[in-house]
């Protein structure tokens, strides 16, 4: 088991550089002492509140998602039916926090986006919360897991353990953050919007502020899942096409609500149409004419770009945020076609080229959160004033 987990952790850690990720911390919950000690501290805090009780339990358990299902419920993500399991576990008194959780959700103190996911979790809470199994017999887990304080025959349930990592990695950062935001897949909504706040209330810790719930990427209409085996490796895509096209597809294509089907053809089309032909061609054309021109005020239609992006990101709509960038690129290309700078000279030429160069500098700034490497190359190219292909055309690569 340890060897398997080590390989998985190494693969996740290795995505940092190729994906251009800014990683503040990387915690391994199976080995990091911060986590082990933090989980025990949280458990003891809930125990002091009298929020655990030990009892025998028989339930329908799905090994694929590590979750028990009530009678009549079924796992929507794994084809095998839940198995009936009988064991003696520690239970968390989740029912004790039903009213508080409902109040947090209804008042918006814990914000859930999109609204459809809020309605989903409200329906779950209003139907009544049952106490939650939070441990497993150590014998059934082959000793894997954190022993329950005071009861070495039990290990702490994997989801209780995993949720705690938000706090155990850096308790001060969690407590003092201006906003605590979770970005999660829809399959673990209950854990983050119900179980996790209840555990924090029990332990006397700060609550999350916002939970953004995304749907799934699919491949040929089926969820991409390590369990199902139909995976697409990000590292392989980056090796083939580069970091910018992969990041751009994820930002431009993935919908805020609803599953999004992945194909390499769509990745190529987005990168070629919007990066290579849109932005790359714009910069190449203007620098071919403007090596000595001074940037001027950007296009009037581009000046609200930062505000449009901020508003979209506040709603966790990455597609709208990057769409605003694409609209600005299109506006600049239309301006070039309308003004035909290659036919101008003197002050007229300088004014047009200054406007386009100023617009390109705004685009480099606003693009930097989405494509940090690509934006840096754009800024460097504008500083040098040398026309060069900023983004390769992937259709040409894919044919070779």
C-alpha positions in Angstrom: 0.0 0.0 0.0 2.8 2.5 0.9 4.5 1.9 -2.4 1.2 2.5 -4.3 0.6 5.7 -2.3 4.2 6.9 -2.8 3.8 6.5 -6.6 0.6 8.4 -6.6 1.9 11.3 -4.5 5.0 11.6 -6.8 2.8 11.9 -9.9 0.7 14.6 -8.3 3.8 16.5 -7.1 5.3 16.2 -10.6 2.4 18.2 -12.2 3.6 21.4 -10.6 6.2 22.5 -13.2 4.6 21.3 -16.4 1.2 22.8 -15.6 2.7 26.0 -14.3 1.1 25.7 -10.9 1.8 28.1 -8.0 1.9 25.6 -5.1 1.9 27.1 -1.6 2.1 23.8 0.2 2.0 20.1 -0.6 0.9 17.8 2.2 0.9 14.0 2.2 -1.7 13.0 4.7 -0.3 9.5 5.1 3.1 10.6 6.3 3.2 14.3 7.2 3.5 14.8 11.0 1.6 18.1 10.8 -1.4 16.1 9.6 -1.2 13.2 11.9 -1.0 15.5 15.0 -3.6 17.8 13.7 -6.2 15.0 13.1 -5.7 13.7 16.6 -6.1 17.2 18.0 -9.4 17.7 16.1 -10.7 14.3 17.1 -10.0 15.0 20.8 -11.7 18.4 20.5 -14.9 16.7 19.2 -14.6 14.0 21.8 -14.5 16.6 24.6 -17.9 17.9 23.2 -19.3 14.4 23.6 -19.8 14.2 19.8 -18.7 10.5 19.4 -20.4 7.3 20.3 -19.5 3.7 19.6 -22.1 1.3 18.2 -22.6 -1.6 15.9 -23.6 -0.7 12.4 -24.8 -2.5 9.2 -24.8 -0.5 6.1 -24.5 -0.5 2.3 -20.9 0.6 1.5 -19.4 1.6 -1.8 -15.6 0.9 -1.8 -15.1 3.0 -4.9 -16.1 6.3 -3.2 -15.6 5.2 0.4 -19.1 6.1 1.3 -22.1 4.5 3.0 -25.5 4.8 1.3 -28.9 4.7 2.9 -31.5 2.2 1.9 -32.9 3.2 -1.5 -29.8 5.2 -2.4 -27.3 4.0 -4.9 -23.9 5.1 -6.0 -24.2 7.0 -9.3 -20.5 6.8 -10.2 -19.5 3.1 -9.8 -21.2 0.3 -11.5 -20.9 -2.3 -8.7 -23.7 -2.3 -6.2 -22.8 -1.2 -2.6 -21.7 -4.2 -0.4 -23.4 -4.8 2.9 -21.0 -4.3 5.8 -21.5 -5.0 9.5 -19.0 -3.6 12.0 -18.5 -1.7 15.2 -17.6 1.9 14.6 -17.3 5.3 16.2 -20.1 7.6 15.1 -20.1 11.4 14.9 -23.3 13.1 16.2 -24.0 14.8 12.9 -27.7 15.0 13.8 -26.9 17.4 16.6 -25.8 20.0 14.1 -28.7 19.8 11.6 -30.2 23.2 12.6 -26.8 25.0 12.6 -25.8 23.6 9.2 -29.2 24.5 7.7 -28.9 28.1 9.1 -25.4 28.5 7.6 -26.6 27.4 4.2 -29.9 29.2 4.1 -28.3 32.5 5.3 -25.5 32.3 2.8 -22.9 32.3 5.6 -21.5 29.3 3.7 -21.9 30.2 0.1 -22.3 27.4 -2.4 -21.9 28.0 -6.1 -23.6 27.2 -8.5 -27.0 27.7 -7.0 -28.2 24.3 -8.3 -25.7 22.7 -5.9 -27.0 24.8 -3.0 -30.5 23.5 -3.7 -29.2 20.0 -3.8 -27.4 20.1 -0.4 -30.3 22.0 1.2 -32.7 19.2 0.1 -30.3 16.7 1.7 -30.1 18.6 5.0 -33.8 19.3 5.2 -34.6 15.6 4.8 -32.8 15.0 8.2 -29.2 14.2 9.1 -28.2 10.9 10.6 -25.1 10.3 12.7 -22.1 9.5 10.6 -19.7 6.6 10.9 -16.2 8.1 11.3 -14.0 5.1 12.0 -13.2 1.7 10.7 -11.9 -1.4 12.4 -8.1 -1.4 12.1 -8.3 -5.1 11.0 -10.4 -4.3 8.0 -8.2 -1.4 6.9 -5.0 -3.6 7.3 -3.7 -1.0 9.7 -3.8 1.8 7.1 -5.0 5.0 8.6 -4.6 7.1 11.8 -5.6 5.2 15.0 -8.5 6.7 16.9 -7.1 8.4 20.0 -7.7 6.0 23.0 -8.9 3.2 20.7 -6.2 1.5 18.7 -8.6 -1.1 17.4 -10.2 1.6 15.2 -8.7 3.9 12.6 -10.2 7.2 11.6 -12.4 7.1 8.6 -10.6 8.2 5.4 -12.9 11.1 4.6 -12.8 12.5 8.2 -9.0 12.2 7.9 -8.8 13.8 4.4 -11.1 16.7 5.2 -9.0 17.7 8.2 -6.0 18.4 5.9 -7.5 21.8 5.0 -6.8 22.8 8.6 -3.9 20.6 9.6 -1.6 21.7 6.8 -1.4 25.2 8.2 -3.9 26.1 11.0 -2.8 29.7 11.2 -3.3 30.2 7.5 -6.8 28.6 7.7 -7.8 30.8 10.7 -6.4 34.1 9.5 -7.3 33.8 5.8 -9.6 36.6 4.4 -11.7 33.9 2.8 -11.6 30.1 2.9 -12.7 28.7 -0.5 -13.0 25.1 -1.4 -13.0 24.0 -5.1 -14.5 20.5 -5.3 -16.1 18.0 -7.6 -19.8 17.5 -7.3 -19.4 13.9 -6.0 -18.0 15.1 -2.7 -20.5 18.0 -2.1 -22.0 16.5 1.1 -18.6 16.0 2.6 -17.6 19.6 2.2 -21.0 21.4 2.7 -22.4 19.2 5.5 -19.9 16.9 7.2 -16.9 19.2 7.2 -18.7 22.3 8.6 -20.2 20.1 11.3 -16.8 18.7 12.3 -15.5 22.3 12.5 -18.4 23.4 14.6 -17.8 20.5 16.9 -14.1 21.2 17.2 -14.6 25.0 17.6 -12.7 25.9 14.4 -13.4 28.5 11.7 -15.8 27.6 9.0 -15.3 27.7 5.2 -16.8 30.7 3.5 -17.4 29.5 -0.1 -17.7 26.1 -1.8 -17.4 26.1 -5.5 -18.7 22.9 -7.0 -17.6 21.8 -10.5 -19.0 19.0 -12.6 -16.9 16.4 -14.3 -14.8 16.1 -17.3 -15.9 13.2 -19.4 -14.3 11.2 -22.1 -16.7 9.8 -24.7 -19.5 10.7 -22.4 -18.2 8.8 -19.4 -16.6 10.4 -16.2 -12.8 10.4 -16.3 -11.9 8.3 -13.3 -9.0 6.4 -12.0 -11.5 3.8 -10.8 -13.0 3.3 -14.2 -9.6 3.4 -15.8 -10.5 5.8 -18.6 -8.0 8.4 -17.8 -6.2 11.1 -19.8 -2.8 12.0 -18.3 -2.2 15.7 -18.2 1.5 15.2 -18.5 1.0 13.3 -21.8 -1.1 16.2 -23.2 1.5 18.7 -22.1 4.3 16.7 -23.7 2.3 16.6 -26.9 0.9 20.2 -27.0 2.6 22.3 -24.3 1.3 23.9 -21.1 -0.6 26.8 -22.5 -3.0 24.8 -24.8 -3.9 22.5 -21.9 -4.5 25.2 -19.4 -6.4 27.3 -22.0 -8.8 24.4 -22.8 -9.6 23.8 -19.2 -10.4 27.5 -18.7 -12.2 28.1 -22.0 -14.2 24.9 -22.4 -15.2 23.6 -19.0 -18.7 24.9 -18.1 -19.6 26.2 -14.6 -22.5 23.8 -14.5 -22.8 20.5 -16.4 -20.2 17.9 -17.5 -17.8 18.8 -20.2 -16.6 16.2 -22.7 -12.9 16.3 -23.6 -11.4 15.6 -27.0 -7.9 16.5 -28.3 -9.5 18.0 -31.4 -11.3 20.6 -29.3 -8.1 21.4 -27.4 -6.3 21.9 -30.7 -9.1 24.1 -32.1 -9.2 26.4 -29.0 -5.4 26.9 -29.0 -5.2 27.5 -32.7 -8.2 29.7 -33.1 -7.7 31.9 -30.0 -4.1 31.7 -29.1 -2.1 31.2 -32.3 -4.5 32.8 -34.9 -6.1 35.3 -32.5 -3.5 36.7 -30.1 -0.3 35.4 -31.7 -1.3 36.7 -35.1 -2.2 40.1 -33.6 1.1 40.5 -31.9 3.1 39.3 -35.0 1.3 41.8 -37.3 1.7 44.8 -35.1 5.4 44.1 -34.2 6.2 43.7 -37.9 5.2 47.4 -38.3 6.0 48.8 -34.9 9.4 47.9 -33.6 10.1 51.5 -32.6 6.6 52.7 -31.7 5.7 53.7 -28.2 2.7 52.1 -26.6 -0.3 54.4 -26.2 -3.7 54.2 -24.5 -5.5 50.9 -25.2 -8.7 50.5 -27.1 -11.6 52.0 -25.3 -13.5 48.6 -25.4 -10.5 47.0 -23.6 -10.3 49.3 -20.7 -13.1 47.5 -18.7 -11.4 44.2 -19.2 -10.0 43.9 -15.7 -13.4 44.6 -14.1 -15.1 42.0 -16.4 -12.6 39.4 -15.4 -12.8 40.1 -11.7 -16.6 39.9 -11.9 -16.5 36.5 -13.7 -13.9 35.1 -11.3 -16.1 36.2 -8.3 -18.7 33.9 -9.8 -16.1 31.2 -10.4 -16.9 31.4 -14.1 -13.5 30.8 -15.7 -15.1 30.4 -19.1 -16.6 33.9 -18.9 -13.3 35.4 -17.6 -11.2 34.0 -20.4 -14.0 34.8 -22.9 -13.6 38.5 -22.0 -9.9 38.2 -22.9 -10.9 36.6 -26.3 -13.4 39.4 -27.0 -10.6 41.9 -26.4 -8.3 40.1 -28.8 -11.1 40.1 -31.4 -11.7 43.8 -30.9 -8.0 44.5 -31.4 -7.8 42.4 -34.6 -10.9 44.2 -35.9 -9.3 47.5 -35.2 -6.2 46.5 -37.2 -8.4 45.4 -40.1 -10.4 48.6 -40.0 -7.4 51.0 -39.7 -5.1 49.1 -42.1 -1.9 50.4 -40.5 0.2 49.0 -43.3 -1.3 51.7 -45.5 -0.5 54.5 -43.0 2.5 56.6 -42.3 3.7 59.4 -39.9 1.6 60.3 -36.9 -1.4 58.3 -38.2 0.7 55.1 -38.2 2.2 55.9 -34.8 -1.2 56.5 -33.2 -2.7 53.3 -34.5 0.3 51.2 -33.6 0.5 52.8 -30.2 -3.2 51.9 -29.5 -2.6 48.2 -30.6 0.6 47.9 -28.6 -1.1 49.4 -25.5 -3.9 46.9 -25.9 -1.4 44.1 -26.2 0.2 45.1 -23.0 -3.2 45.1 -21.2 -3.8 41.6 -22.6 -0.4 40.4 -21.3 -1.3 41.6 -17.8 -4.8 40.2 -17.8 -3.7 36.9 -19.3 -1.1 36.2 -16.7 -3.3 34.4 -14.1 -4.6 32.1 -16.8 -1.4 31.5 -18.9 1.5 32.6 -16.7 4.2 31.3 -19.1 2.4 32.5 -22.3 1.8 35.9 -20.8 5.5 36.2 -19.8 6.5 35.4 -23.3 4.1 38.0 -24.7 5.5 40.7 -22.4 9.1 39.8 -23.3 8.2 39.9 -27.0 6.6 43.3 -26.7 9.6 44.6 -24.8 12.0 43.3 -27.5 9.8 44.5 -30.3 10.7 41.5 -32.4 8.0 39.8 -34.5 8.0 36.0 -33.8 5.4 33.3 -33.5 4.1 33.5 -30.0 2.0 30.3 -30.0 2.5 27.4 -32.4 -0.3 26.1 -34.5 -1.2 22.7 -33.2 -3.0 21.4 -36.2 0.3 21.5 -38.1 2.1 19.6 -35.3 -0.7 17.0 -35.1 -0.3 16.1 -38.8 3.4 15.3 -38.4 
